[in-house]
Amino acid sequence: MIILIWVALILLACWFSWFFLQDILKHKNELEESSWKKTALIGFVVNFFDVLGIGAFAPQTALLRFTGQTKDKLIPGTMNVANTLPVLIQAIIFIRVIEVDPLTLVTMLLSATAGAVIGARIIARLPENKIRLTMAIALLVTAGFMTANSLHWIQGSGLATGLSGEKLVIAAIVNSALGALMTAGIGLYAPCMALVFMLGLSPKVAFPIMMGSCAFLMPPASFKFIKEKAYNRKAAVAMAIPGMVAVLIAAFIVKSLPIDTLRIIVIGVILYTFASMFFAVFTNKGAEK
């Protein structure tokens, strides 16, 4: 099973790299006004701390917005495209032992992927104010899950390594919804972990399900954003390359850091960004007509 997953991840990485590169080359003379240095630094920082447990999407939303690197409408697509290759590298590095029942794993991976494809199609076509409202809600939900994790409210004590019957159906439906929400900026890790624990699965199976779901859903979701031209090309490529380097450094050199204080700061930044995004919805500040 682990060999098959690795092969699938490598193939996905090659396919997505080719498609992404083709789009960049095709539009190389039409790149946006984003700063190479600022977006590269954002890509490195968020992916470095993603490996260490902070998460990428919420702080990335905040940093892109604070530095004005792209339109609000393009933030979801830009983040998904930019983080696809770093997440695939994370999955290849960290998915080493599969404790979960194959049917349960495959079902949850496929359901998350299907949800992400549908979600990306919807998010890519939403007007800017609806994108803002969706991201504001996503930031608030993410802050809630980060707080719950910090306070150790999300914990599991189950022993099962697989699901069947109604529980498997519930898992597939909910993970599909989580895959769709991820395209709007809600990180999948914490809610997926909560789902796994609520269904009575062992904490040991949470990681391959979470990491696998993200790794398999992001390439097709990003493919949709690229096809719909719903992302900032320059910012995406500028964040993707240092993001991959950051993953390797965090995984093989740094490995761990005391990040409890940083997590609290990030939660505060996320809540501030939620407020500013929510305010922009009702003031219609900078929204496209």
C-alpha positions in Angstrom: 0.0 0.0 0.0 2.7 2.5 1.0 4.6 1.9 -2.3 1.4 2.4 -4.3 0.7 5.7 -2.5 4.3 6.9 -3.1 4.1 6.1 -6.8 0.7 7.9 -7.1 2.1 10.9 -5.2 5.2 11.1 -7.5 3.0 10.8 -10.6 0.7 13.5 -9.3 3.7 15.8 -8.6 5.1 15.2 -12.1 1.7 15.8 -13.8 0.9 18.9 -11.8 4.5 20.4 -12.3 4.1 20.0 -16.0 0.7 21.6 -16.2 1.7 24.4 -13.8 4.9 25.1 -15.8 3.0 25.1 -19.1 0.6 27.8 -17.8 3.4 29.9 -16.4 5.4 29.8 -19.7 2.3 30.5 -21.8 1.6 33.7 -19.8 5.2 34.6 -18.9 4.7 38.1 -20.4 1.5 38.7 -18.5 2.6 38.1 -14.9 1.1 40.2 -12.1 2.7 43.0 -10.2 3.4 41.0 -7.1 6.8 41.2 -5.5 9.1 38.2 -6.1 10.9 38.7 -2.8 7.8 39.2 -0.6 5.8 36.3 -2.0 8.9 34.0 -1.9 9.4 34.8 1.8 5.7 34.1 2.5 6.0 30.8 0.7 9.0 29.8 2.7 7.7 30.9 6.1 4.3 29.3 5.9 5.5 26.0 4.5 8.3 25.8 7.0 5.9 26.2 9.9 3.3 24.0 8.2 5.7 21.1 8.6 6.2 22.0 12.3 2.5 22.0 13.0 1.2 25.6 12.5 -0.6 25.2 9.3 -0.2 27.1 6.0 -3.5 28.5 4.6 -4.6 30.8 7.4 -1.3 32.6 8.0 -0.7 32.7 4.3 -4.1 34.4 3.8 -3.1 37.0 6.4 0.4 37.6 5.0 -0.8 37.9 1.4 -3.5 40.4 2.4 -1.3 42.4 4.8 1.4 42.8 2.1 -1.1 43.4 -0.7 0.4 40.8 -3.0 -2.8 39.7 -4.8 -6.5 40.5 -5.1 -8.7 38.9 -2.4 -10.6 37.1 -5.2 -7.4 35.2 -6.2 -6.2 34.3 -2.7 -7.8 30.8 -2.5 -6.6 29.7 -5.9 -3.1 31.2 -5.4 -2.7 29.4 -2.1 -3.9 26.0 -3.4 -1.7 26.2 -6.5 1.4 27.5 -4.6 1.1 24.9 -1.8 0.4 21.8 -4.0 4.0 20.7 -4.6 5.2 21.5 -1.0 2.3 19.4 0.3 3.1 16.5 -2.1 6.7 16.6 -0.9 5.5 16.5 2.7 3.3 13.5 2.0 6.1 11.6 0.2 8.4 12.3 3.2 6.0 11.6 6.1 3.7 8.8 4.9 5.8 5.9 5.8 3.6 3.5 7.8 0.0 3.0 6.9 -2.0 1.9 10.0 -5.4 2.4 8.4 -7.6 -0.2 6.6 -7.1 0.1 2.8 -10.8 0.5 2.0 -11.2 3.3 4.6 -8.1 5.1 3.4 -8.9 4.9 -0.3 -12.6 5.9 0.3 -11.5 9.0 2.3 -8.8 10.0 -0.1 -11.2 9.8 -3.1 -14.0 11.6 -1.3 -11.8 14.4 -0.3 -10.5 14.7 -3.9 -14.0 14.7 -5.3 -15.1 17.4 -2.9 -12.1 19.6 -3.7 -12.7 19.4 -7.5 -16.3 20.6 -6.9 -15.2 23.2 -4.4 -12.5 24.6 -6.6 -15.0 25.0 -9.5 -17.4 26.9 -7.3 -14.8 29.1 -5.5 -13.0 30.0 -8.8 -16.3 31.5 -10.2 -17.5 33.4 -7.1 -17.5 37.2 -7.1 -14.9 38.9 -4.9 -17.2 39.8 -2.0 -18.4 36.3 -1.7 -14.8 35.1 -1.8 -14.1 37.5 1.0 -17.0 36.3 3.1 -16.0 32.7 2.5 -12.4 33.3 3.5 -13.5 35.3 6.6 -15.6 32.3 7.7 -12.7 30.0 6.9 -10.3 32.0 9.0 -12.7 32.0 11.9 -13.2 28.2 11.7 -9.4 27.7 11.4 -8.7 29.9 14.5 -11.3 27.8 16.4 -9.6 24.5 15.4 -6.1 25.9 16.2 -7.4 27.0 19.6 -8.9 23.6 20.2 -5.7 21.9 19.3 -3.7 24.2 21.6 -6.0 23.4 24.5 -5.9 19.7 23.7 -9.7 19.5 23.2 -9.2 17.4 20.0 -8.0 14.0 21.3 -8.8 10.4 20.4 -8.9 7.2 22.3 -10.4 4.9 19.7 -8.8 1.6 18.7 -10.3 0.9 15.3 -8.1 1.1 12.1 -11.0 1.0 9.7 -14.6 1.8 9.1 -17.6 0.0 7.5 -21.3 0.5 6.9 -22.9 3.8 8.0 -19.7 5.1 9.6 -17.7 4.7 6.3 -20.5 6.6 4.5 -20.5 9.4 7.0 -16.7 9.6 6.8 -16.8 9.8 3.0 -19.5 12.5 3.0 -17.8 14.7 5.7 -14.3 14.3 4.2 -15.8 15.3 0.8 -17.1 18.5 2.4 -13.8 19.1 4.1 -12.1 18.7 0.7 -14.4 21.3 -0.8 -13.9 23.7 2.1 -10.1 23.4 1.8 -10.3 25.1 -1.6 -11.7 28.1 0.3 -8.9 28.3 2.8 -10.0 26.0 5.7 -7.1 23.7 6.5 -8.1 20.1 6.4 -5.9 18.7 9.1 -7.7 19.7 12.3 -11.3 19.0 11.2 -10.2 15.7 9.6 -8.5 14.7 12.8 -11.7 15.6 14.7 -13.8 13.5 12.3 -11.4 10.5 12.7 -11.6 10.7 16.5 -15.4 11.1 16.6 -15.8 8.0 14.4 -13.8 5.9 16.9 -10.7 5.5 14.8 -7.3 5.1 16.5 -5.1 8.3 16.6 -2.5 6.3 14.7 -4.7 6.4 11.5 -5.3 10.1 11.7 -2.1 11.2 10.1 -2.1 9.1 6.9 -5.8 10.0 6.3 -5.1 13.8 6.8 -1.9 14.0 4.9 -3.1 11.6 2.2 -6.4 13.6 1.7 -4.5 16.9 1.3 -1.9 15.4 -1.0 -4.4 13.8 -3.3 -7.0 16.6 -3.4 -4.7 19.5 -4.0 -3.4 18.7 -7.5 -6.9 18.3 -9.2 -8.3 21.3 -7.2 -5.3 23.4 -8.3 -5.8 22.2 -11.9 -9.3 23.7 -11.7 -8.0 27.0 -10.4 -5.4 27.1 -13.2 -7.9 26.3 -15.9 -10.3 29.0 -14.6 -7.4 31.5 -14.4 -8.4 32.1 -10.8 -5.0 32.5 -9.3 -2.0 34.9 -9.3 0.6 33.2 -11.4 3.6 35.2 -10.3 2.8 34.9 -6.6 2.0 31.1 -6.9 5.3 30.2 -8.6 7.3 32.6 -6.3 5.8 30.8 -3.2 5.9 27.3 -4.5 9.7 27.1 -5.1 10.9 28.3 -1.7 8.0 26.5 -0.1 9.5 23.2 -1.3 12.9 24.1 0.0 11.3 25.1 3.4 9.6 21.7 3.6 12.9 19.9 3.2 14.7 22.1 5.7 12.0 21.7 8.3 11.6 18.0 7.8 15.3 16.9 7.7 17.2 19.7 9.5 15.1 21.5 12.0 12.5 18.8 12.7 10.9 20.5 15.7 10.7 23.9 17.5 8.9 25.1 20.6 6.0 26.8 18.8 3.2 27.2 21.4 3.8 31.0 21.7 4.0 31.4 17.9 0.7 29.5 17.5 -1.0 32.0 19.9 0.4 34.9 17.9 -0.8 33.3 14.6 -4.3 32.8 16.0 -4.3 36.5 16.9 -3.2 37.5 13.4 -5.8 35.2 11.9 -8.6 36.7 13.9 -7.4 40.2 12.9 -7.5 39.2 9.2 -10.9 37.6 9.7 -12.2 41.0 11.0 -10.6 43.0 8.2 -12.0 40.6 5.6 -15.4 40.6 7.1 -15.4 44.4 7.3 -14.4 44.6 3.6 -17.4 42.6 2.6 -19.8 45.1 4.0 -17.9 48.2 3.0 -17.4 46.7 -0.5 -13.8 48.0 -0.3 -12.0 47.2 -3.5 -14.5 44.6 -4.7 -14.9 43.9 -8.4 -18.2 44.9 -9.9 
